[in-house]
Amino acid sequence: MKATDLDILLQEGESAMLEYKEGLSSSFARELVAFANTAGGRILLGVQDDGTVKGIADTNQLRARIQDIARNCDPPVKVLVQRMGEVTVVTVRESDAKPVQCSDGFFWRQGAVTQKLSRDEIRDLFRSEEVIRFDLSLCPKFRYPQDFDREKYEAWLQLSGITGRPRAEDVLVNIEAAERSGSKLIFRNAGVLFFAGNVRHFFNQAYITCLLAKGADKVHILDRKDFAGGIVSDIEDSLRFIERNTRTAYRIEGLRREDVPEYPMKALREAITNAVMHRDWFMEGANVFVEIYTDRIEISSPGGLPKGMKLSDLGKKSVRRNALIADLLHRITFIEKAGTGIKRMRDEAHDQRCPAPIFEDNGFFTAIFYPNPEVRTQVGAMEEPKTTRVGTKTGPSRDQVQAYDEAHDTEESTTHLPLKYPTSTPQVTQQVTQQVLTILRVAMREASAADLQSALRLKDRVHFLKKYLEPALKKGLIERTIPDKPRSSKQRYRTAPAGRAFLESPEKEPQARPPNIGYDGEPE
């Protein structure tokens, strides 16, 4: 750290990732555990609560005590001790073995406060860290065979390729959908999702909502269907809903007429399957959405990306949040189970001459697909996309796709196409990063600096402040809710009028054009 970095931390005030302490008190272990259980952070020793530097002596004894306290946590907490002027900076890393406890119990950070976890919060932490697996957990409410749907089971069995006439109980145990307990058969949650007669009787969130909108937003809904027949039928019904509400053109190849769908249907099937398979099933108040607009189709899955995954990892590695659900889908060839789903979506979109899909992660993981411009030309577009800026819901034209592909002829070139296609609006000349848009969207509801940093998935607070927050404030894109007390622990940030103008009127030149904030630093 540099002296300027320390100045920034002192100006910002205490937050979810920053704590001031005058000395090494008895609560120090709690602070270490709280940061380790959340997203990591820094403790500045020798600083008063108001940000005044009091100073603390840098001795071997102090450093040894810090390391001893960190090692005595369960599991041990990783810390880095640095000296900066009169201040000792203790950087606490987020633990990869949560939850972490000290002799006083379990703690975490909520805003600028360290709080002890209640029983329910400890349970939720286990769930969020995926220590508890939803699909493998038992469902004691399910009664076999009363709640069992044999038709669903027989349909799944036929697709699985299992031959002969094995007893259903034996198959269910062997595929881990259920387990034996004496003479009873106890179903796992995954087994309930596949084979229950009434799935929502057990899990109210187990359905897919399909919407058809009149325009490019949800103001006017023309049709809505909720499908709750079980995982397999929900995927099939959702795809049929898309087929009914999108169009098909044709192409003449020699003497053959080839139907050309408006959207890459195989990619959409893959996206719906992934949404069901990878969603966070612990989120009881949310479900999968399939939304058809005039210019795009969005498929959203609750919970965002699984732990350990980033948007930049898509197409390169795979983390299965619900491995048993994935296995049951793999057995009936709904998925490859090889971590290639994202690549297949991109390849299918390319093969069908559609723009590459966009993927977003903001608490929901969303896949956005754009139509084939050739089909739109032939059958007539309702609202043809005109520009392709990050944050808008419009897609690049086929000419833009072709021009970009010719200039960037590599397998990974389609990963971020919508970020780099030129636009058809002449005055739009600057690139806008996805990180800027994320800050503006999150700040629409008011958010702390820690919330904004978390939304960008950045771990280095100084980097976030210098490269993202401060430039956005200086350009007038966001503003402080307590401008006269910039270091207040209650400080929040909201999207300023210039930022709202950019978000709400993407086709117009905003009053303050967002700068290239953060281009020299990608999310960690």
C-alpha positions in Angstrom: 0.0 0.0 0.0 1.0 3.6 -0.7 0.5 6.6 1.5 -2.2 7.8 -1.0 -4.0 4.5 -0.6 -4.2 5.0 3.2 -5.5 8.6 2.6 -8.3 7.2 0.5 -9.2 4.6 3.2 -9.2 7.3 5.9 -11.5 9.6 3.8 -14.0 6.8 2.9 -14.9 5.9 6.5 -15.8 2.6 8.1 -17.7 0.2 5.9 -18.5 -3.5 5.3 -14.8 -4.0 4.3 -13.1 -1.4 6.5 -12.7 -1.1 10.3 -10.9 1.5 12.4 -9.5 0.4 15.8 -7.3 2.4 18.2 -5.6 -0.7 19.5 -5.6 -4.5 19.7 -8.7 -5.0 21.9 -10.5 -8.1 23.0 -12.9 -7.8 20.0 -10.1 -8.1 17.5 -10.8 -11.8 16.9 -14.5 -11.0 16.2 -13.4 -8.5 13.5 -11.1 -11.1 11.9 -13.9 -13.7 11.8 -16.5 -11.2 10.5 -14.3 -10.2 7.6 -13.4 -13.8 6.8 -17.0 -14.8 6.8 -18.0 -12.0 4.5 -15.9 -10.7 1.7 -12.6 -9.9 3.5 -11.5 -6.4 4.4 -8.9 -4.3 6.2 -8.5 -3.3 9.9 -6.6 -0.1 10.5 -4.9 -0.2 13.9 -4.1 3.2 15.4 -7.1 5.0 13.9 -10.1 6.4 15.9 -13.7 5.8 14.8 -13.9 9.3 13.3 -10.9 8.6 11.1 -8.4 10.5 13.2 -4.9 8.8 13.1 -3.8 8.3 16.7 -1.0 5.9 15.8 0.2 2.6 17.3 3.7 1.3 17.9 5.0 -1.2 15.4 6.5 -3.9 17.5 7.3 -7.6 17.0 5.0 -8.3 19.9 2.1 -6.6 18.2 2.6 -8.5 15.0 3.0 -11.8 16.9 -0.3 -11.2 18.8 -2.1 -10.5 15.5 -0.9 -13.7 13.9 -1.7 -15.8 17.1 -5.2 -14.5 17.2 -5.7 -15.3 13.5 -4.3 -18.8 13.9 -6.6 -19.5 16.9 -9.7 -18.9 14.8 -11.4 -22.0 13.6 -10.4 -22.5 10.8 -7.4 -20.1 10.9 -7.8 -16.8 9.2 -5.3 -15.6 6.7 -4.0 -12.1 7.3 -1.4 -9.8 5.9 0.2 -7.2 8.3 1.7 -4.0 6.8 3.0 -0.8 8.2 1.8 2.5 6.7 3.2 5.6 8.6 1.8 5.5 12.1 -0.9 2.9 11.2 -0.7 -0.9 11.1 -2.9 -2.3 8.3 -4.2 -5.8 8.8 -5.6 -7.2 5.5 -8.0 -10.1 6.1 -8.7 -12.5 3.3 -12.1 -14.0 2.7 -12.1 -17.6 3.9 -12.5 -20.4 1.5 -13.7 -22.7 4.4 -16.6 -20.8 5.8 -18.1 -20.5 8.3 -15.3 -19.3 10.6 -15.6 -18.9 14.3 -13.6 -17.6 17.3 -14.1 -18.3 21.0 -17.0 -15.9 21.1 -18.9 -17.5 18.3 -19.7 -16.8 14.6 -19.6 -13.2 13.3 -20.0 -11.4 10.0 -20.1 -7.8 8.7 -23.3 -6.0 8.0 -22.5 -2.5 6.7 -19.9 -1.0 9.1 -20.9 -3.2 12.0 -19.7 -6.6 13.1 -22.6 -8.7 14.3 -22.9 -12.1 15.9 -24.7 -14.7 13.7 -28.0 -16.1 14.9 -28.9 -19.8 14.4 -30.9 -19.0 11.3 -28.1 -16.8 9.9 -25.6 -19.6 10.5 -27.9 -21.9 8.6 -28.2 -19.4 5.8 -24.4 -19.0 5.7 -24.0 -22.7 5.3 -26.5 -22.6 2.4 -24.9 -19.6 0.7 -21.5 -21.3 0.9 -23.1 -24.4 -0.6 -22.0 -26.5 2.4 -25.6 -27.7 2.4 -26.8 -29.1 -0.9 -30.5 -28.6 -1.8 -30.7 -31.4 -4.3 -29.2 -34.0 -2.0 -31.2 -32.9 1.1 -34.0 -35.3 2.1 -37.7 -34.2 1.9 -39.5 -35.9 4.8 -42.8 -34.4 3.7 -42.8 -36.5 0.5 -44.7 -39.8 1.0 -44.0 -42.7 -1.3 -46.0 -43.9 -3.2 -48.8 -41.5 -2.4 -47.0 -38.4 -3.8 -45.2 -40.3 -6.5 -46.2 -39.8 -10.2 -45.5 -43.0 -12.0 -46.2 -41.5 -15.4 -43.4 -39.0 -14.9 -41.1 -41.8 -13.8 -41.9 -44.0 -16.7 -41.3 -41.1 -19.2 -38.0 -40.4 -17.5 -37.0 -44.1 -17.5 -37.8 -44.4 -21.3 -35.6 -41.4 -22.1 -32.8 -42.7 -19.8 -32.2 -45.8 -21.9 -32.4 -48.1 -18.8 -33.5 -51.4 -20.2 -35.5 -54.3 -18.7 -38.2 -53.8 -16.1 -36.3 -53.1 -12.9 -38.3 -52.2 -9.8 -38.9 -48.5 -9.5 -37.6 -48.5 -5.9 -34.3 -50.0 -7.0 -33.9 -47.5 -9.8 -34.8 -44.5 -7.6 -32.2 -45.6 -5.0 -29.5 -46.3 -7.6 -29.9 -42.9 -9.3 -29.8 -41.3 -5.8 -33.3 -39.7 -6.2 -34.2 -41.5 -2.9 -32.7 -43.6 -0.2 -34.0 -46.5 1.9 -34.8 -46.1 5.6 -35.9 -49.4 6.9 -38.9 -50.4 4.9 -39.6 -46.8 3.8 -38.3 -44.9 0.8 -37.2 -41.3 1.6 -37.0 -39.0 -1.4 -34.3 -36.4 -1.9 -35.3 -32.9 -3.1 -34.1 -33.7 -6.6 -36.2 -36.8 -6.8 -39.3 -34.7 -5.7 -38.6 -32.1 -8.4 -38.5 -34.8 -11.1 -41.2 -37.3 -9.9 -43.7 -35.6 -7.6 -47.3 -35.5 -8.7 -47.6 -31.9 -7.4 -44.2 -30.4 -7.2 -45.3 -27.0 -5.9 -47.0 -28.7 -2.9 -43.4 -29.3 -1.6 -41.5 -26.4 -3.3 -43.5 -23.3 -4.2 -40.6 -21.9 -6.2 -40.6 -24.9 -8.6 -42.0 -23.4 -11.7 -41.1 -21.4 -14.8 -42.9 -18.2 -15.8 -43.1 -17.5 -19.5 -44.0 -13.9 -20.6 -44.8 -12.4 -24.0 -44.5 -8.6 -23.9 -45.9 -6.2 -26.5 -42.8 -4.0 -26.6 -39.2 -3.9 -25.3 -40.3 -3.8 -21.6 -42.9 -5.3 -19.2 -45.4 -2.5 -19.4 -47.9 -4.5 -21.6 -48.0 -8.3 -21.2 -49.8 -10.1 -24.0 -49.5 -13.6 -22.6 -48.3 -15.3 -19.4 -48.0 -19.0 -18.5 -46.7 -20.6 -15.4 -45.4 -24.2 -15.9 -45.2 -26.3 -12.8 -45.3 -29.9 -14.0 -41.8 -30.9 -12.9 -38.4 -30.2 -14.2 -38.6 -32.1 -17.5 -42.0 -31.0 -18.6 -41.3 -27.4 -17.5 -38.3 -27.2 -19.9 -40.3 -28.7 -22.8 -43.4 -26.4 -22.2 -41.2 -23.3 -22.0 -39.6 -24.1 -25.3 -43.0 -24.7 -26.9 -44.1 -21.3 -25.5 -41.2 -19.7 -27.3 -41.9 -21.6 -30.6 -45.6 -20.4 -30.5 -44.6 -16.8 -30.0 -41.7 -16.4 -32.3 -41.5 -16.5 -36.1 -40.0 -18.6 -38.8 -38.7 -17.6 -42.2 -37.3 -19.9 -44.9 -34.2 -20.2 -47.0 -33.9 -21.9 -50.5 -30.9 -24.1 -50.8 -30.9 -25.6 -54.3 -34.2 -27.3 -54.6 -34.8 -27.5 -50.9 -36.6 -25.1 -48.7 -35.1 -24.7 -45.2 -37.0 -23.3 -42.3 -35.1 -20.6 -40.4 -36.3 -19.8 -36.8 -36.1 -16.3 -35.6 -34.0 -17.4 -32.6 -31.5 -20.2 -32.1 -33.8 -22.8 -30.6 -31.2 -25.3 -29.5 -29.3 -22.5 -27.6 -32.6 -21.4 -25.9 -33.2 -25.0 -24.9 -29.7 -25.2 -23.4 -30.3 -21.9 -21.6 -33.6 -22.9 -20.1 -32.1 -26.3 -19.0 -29.2 -24.5 -17.4 -31.5 -22.0 -15.7 -33.4 -24.8 -14.0 -30.3 -26.9 -13.2 -28.0 -24.2 -11.8 -30.6 -22.0 -10.0 -30.4 -21.4 -6.3 -33.3 -23.6 -5.1 -33.0 -22.2 -1.6 -34.5 -18.9 -2.9 -38.1 -19.7 -2.1 -39.5 -16.4 -3.4 -38.1 -16.5 -6.9 -38.4 -18.7 -9.9 -37.0 -19.1 -13.5 -38.3 -16.5 -16.0 -38.5 -16.8 -19.8 -39.4 -13.4 -21.3 -40.0 -12.7 -24.9 -39.7 -9.0 -26.0 -39.9 -7.5 -29.5 -36.1 -7.3 -29.8 -34.8 -10.1 -27.5 -35.5 -13.1 -25.3 -34.3 -13.2 -21.7 -33.9 -16.3 -19.6 -33.3 -15.6 -15.9 -32.3 -17.9 -13.1 -32.4 -17.0 -9.4 -29.2 -16.9 -7.4 -26.7 -15.7 -10.0 -23.6 -17.7 -10.8 -22.6 -20.6 -8.5 -19.9 -19.9 -5.9 -16.5 -19.8 -7.4 -17.7 -18.7 -10.9 -17.3 -15.4 -12.6 -18.7 -14.1 -15.9 -15.2 -14.3 -17.3 -15.1 -18.0 -16.6 -18.1 -18.8 -18.8 -17.3 -21.2 -21.5 -13.9 -22.0 -19.8 -14.9 -23.9 -16.7 -18.0 -25.3 -15.1 -19.3 -25.4 -11.5 -22.4 -27.4 -10.8 -24.5 -26.0 -8.0 -26.9 -28.9 -8.1 -24.9 -31.9 -9.2 -27.7 -34.5 -8.7 -30.2 -32.5 -10.8 -27.5 -32.2 -13.4 -26.9 -36.0 -13.3 -30.6 -36.8 -13.7 -30.8 -34.4 -16.7 -27.6 -35.9 -18.2 -29.1 -39.4 -18.0 -31.9 -38.4 -20.3 -29.5 -36.4 -22.6 -30.9 -33.0 -21.7 -27.3 -31.9 -21.0 -23.8 -33.0 -21.9 -22.5 -32.6 -18.3 -19.1 -31.5 -19.6 -19.2 -27.8 -18.9 -19.8 -26.9 -22.5 -23.3 -25.4 -22.3 -22.2 -21.8 -22.7 -20.0 -22.6 -25.7 -22.8 -24.6 -27.3 -25.1 -21.6 -26.9 -22.6 -19.3 -28.6 -21.9 -21.8 -31.3 -25.6 -22.4 -32.0 -26.2 -18.6 -32.2 -23.3 -18.3 -34.6 -24.5 -21.2 -36.8 -28.0 -19.8 -36.9 -26.6 -16.4 -38.0 -27.8 -14.7 -34.8 -25.8 -12.3 -32.7 -23.9 -13.8 -29.8 -25.9 -14.0 -26.5 -25.1 -11.7 -23.6 -24.7 -13.1 -20.0 -25.4 -11.0 -16.9 -25.0 -11.7 -13.2 -26.7 -9.4 -10.7 -28.4 -11.7 -8.2 -30.1 -13.4 -11.1 -28.1 -15.1 -13.9 -29.6 -13.9 -17.2 -28.9 -15.1 -20.8 -30.1 -12.6 -23.4 -30.6 -13.8 -27.0 -31.2 -11.6 -30.1 -33.1 -12.5 -33.3 -31.7 -13.5 -36.7 -31.6 -10.2 -38.7 -32.3 -12.2 -41.9 -35.6 -13.6 -40.5 -36.6 -10.1 -39.3 -36.0 -8.7 -42.8 -38.1 -11.5 -44.4 -41.0 -11.6 -42.0 -40.9 -7.9 -40.9 -39.5 -6.8 -37.6 -41.7 -5.3 -35.0 -39.0 -3.0 -33.6 -35.7 -3.4 -35.3 -32.7 -2.8 -33.0 -30.7 0.3 -34.0 -27.8 0.5 -31.6 -25.8 -1.9 -29.5 -24.5 -0.3 -26.4 -23.8 -2.1 -23.2 -26.8 -1.8 -20.9 -29.4 -1.5 -23.6 -31.6 -4.4 -24.6 -30.9 -4.2 -28.3 -28.8 -6.5 -30.4 -26.1 -5.9 -33.0 -27.1 -6.2 -36.7 -25.9 -9.1 -38.9 -23.6 -6.7 -40.7 -22.0 -5.8 -37.4 -21.7 -9.4 -36.5 -20.0 -10.2 -39.8 -17.7 -7.2 -39.7 -16.6 -8.1 -36.2 -16.1 -11.8 -36.9 -14.0 -11.0 -39.9 -11.8 -8.7 -37.9 -11.6 -11.0 -34.9 -11.5 -14.5 -36.3 -10.9 -16.5 -33.1 -13.0 -18.9 -31.1 -13.2 -16.6 -28.1 -14.0 -13.5 -30.1 -17.7 -13.8 -29.5 -17.4 -13.8 -25.8 -18.0 -10.0 -25.4 -19.2 -9.0 -28.8 -21.9 -6.7 -27.6 -19.2 -4.7 -25.7 -17.3 -4.0 -28.9 -19.6 -3.8 -31.9 -19.7 -0.4 -33.5 -23.0 1.4 -33.2 -25.1 2.9 -35.9 -25.6 6.1 -34.0 -22.7 8.4 -35.1 -22.3 10.4 -31.9 -21.8 7.4 -29.7 -18.0 7.0 -29.9 -16.9 6.0 -26.4 -16.9 2.5 -25.1 -18.8 2.0 -21.8 -17.8 -0.8 -19.5 -20.2 -3.3 -18.0 -18.8 -2.3 -14.6 -20.0 1.3 -15.1 -23.5 0.1 -15.9 -23.6 -2.2 -13.0 -22.7 0.7 -10.6 -25.4 2.9 -12.1 -28.1 0.1 -11.9 -27.2 -0.9 -8.3 -27.1 2.7 -7.2 -30.6 3.3 -8.5 -31.8 1.8 -5.2 -29.1 3.6 -3.1 -26.2 1.4 -2.0 -23.1 1.6 0.2 -19.7 1.6 -1.3 -19.3 -2.0 -0.1 -22.5 -3.0 -2.0 -21.2 -1.4 -5.2 -17.8 -3.1 -4.8 -19.5 -6.5 -4.1 -21.7 -6.0 -7.3 -18.5 -5.6 -9.3 -17.0 -8.7 -7.6 -13.9 -6.8 -6.7 -11.9 -7.7 -3.7 -9.3 -4.9 -3.6 -11.1 -1.9 -2.0 -8.4 0.7 -2.9 -8.6 -0.4 -6.5 -12.4 -0.1 -6.5 -12.3 3.4 -4.9 -9.6 4.7 -7.2 -10.7 3.2 -10.5 -14.5 3.1 -10.2 -16.1 5.0 -7.3 -14.1 8.2 -7.3 -14.3 8.6 -11.2 -18.0 8.0 -11.2 -18.5 10.7 -8.5 -16.3 13.2 -10.3 -18.1 12.7 -13.6 -21.4 13.2 -11.9 -22.8 9.8 -12.6 -23.5 9.0 -9.0 -23.8 11.1 -5.9 -23.5 10.8 -2.1 -26.7 10.7 0.0 -24.8 12.6 2.7 -22.6 15.0 0.7 -21.5 17.1 3.7 -20.2 14.1 5.6 -18.3 12.0 3.0 -16.8 9.7 5.7 -20.1 8.9 7.5 -20.7 5.2 8.3 -24.2 5.8 7.0 -23.0 7.1 3.7 -24.8 5.7 0.6 -24.6 6.4 -3.1 -27.3 6.9 -5.6 -27.5 7.3 -9.4 -27.3 11.0 -10.3 -29.6 12.6 -12.9 -26.8 12.2 -15.5 -26.5 8.5 -14.8 -30.2 8.0 -14.9 -30.4 9.9 -18.2 -27.9 7.4 -19.6 -29.7 4.4 -18.3 -33.2 5.5 -19.2 -32.4 7.1 -22.7 -29.8 4.9 -24.2 -30.6 6.1 -27.7 -29.8 9.7 -26.8 -26.5 11.4 -26.0 -26.6 11.8 -22.1 -25.6 15.0 -20.5 -22.5 13.4 -19.0 -21.0 10.7 -21.1 -19.7 7.8 -18.9 -15.9 7.6 -19.1 -13.8 4.6 -19.6 -13.8 3.8 -15.9 -12.0 0.7 -14.9 -10.6 -0.3 -18.3 -7.2 -1.0 -16.7 -8.7 -3.3 -14.1 -11.0 -6.2 -14.6 -13.0 -7.8 -11.7 -10.9 -10.2 -9.7 
